[in-house]
Amino acid sequence: MRVFISADIEGTCGINAWPETERSTPMDYAPYQKQMTKEVEAACKGAIAAGADEVFVKDAHDSARNLDPSELPECIRIMRGWSGDPLSMMSGVDKGHFDAALFTGYHAWASCGGNPLSHTMNLQNEFVTINGVRASEFLMNAYTAGYYGVPVAFLSGDKALCDFAKELIPGITTVAVNEGIGGATVSMHPKAAVKAIREAAEKAVKNAQNCAVPMPDRFDMVIRFREHQKAYSRSFYPGARLEDEKNVCFSAGDWFDVLRFAHFVF
Ligand SMILES: [Zn+2]
């Protein structure tokens, strides 16, 4: 059995502020880099206990060079850095005939109050919608998994995102390690989070067959940029249109066309 893990940091247990996500501020970053690695290790171990013999890990935050691979189980393969393909945080998921996709350290969507670090892809947009629903990176990446027929079995991150995931995929197993309140974060103990992720990931992988991603027939994406200048220039992407001076809209029936739009327009 093969499992794919996409790992972010802004939903890692206890994380609260941008310097804690950035290599350039090592004093703040180091504890969360470590915790991110421990959470991925826990998810890998859970997957292995459920029968996975290979776990493919995509380091999916910022430089994509956050995880310490030496701390992960030996059966993993890990993709560090960015290939430059539109799959982005899911790069590699198209290649492996995976039986389940797992997400760790994920965070709520742009403008959501459920995480002080909430955003979608970058900080240049106020929000993103897909078919009228505020879109997170999780939603986009779940659709990417679904596009390749991979069930989305597990998510750890903030509570707002876990609540959303349960609505999208009722069979998914989640661990809400953080809850955002304005600029604050209330979290579990980091060791308790690791324990919970280890146990939940095993349960999740065993339940993966109940976690198919519901794929819409059509995807209408809107990116609301913070700056009208940026929206204007990005609206020249083939097939895109500008609405309300800040909204760049794109519609397609094939999710990969949306991913390609996102790849060039975000
Ligand atoms: Zn990130």
Residues whose N, C-alpha, C, O or C-beta is under 5 A from the ligand:
A	BS01	ZN	D8 I9 E10 A60 H61 D62
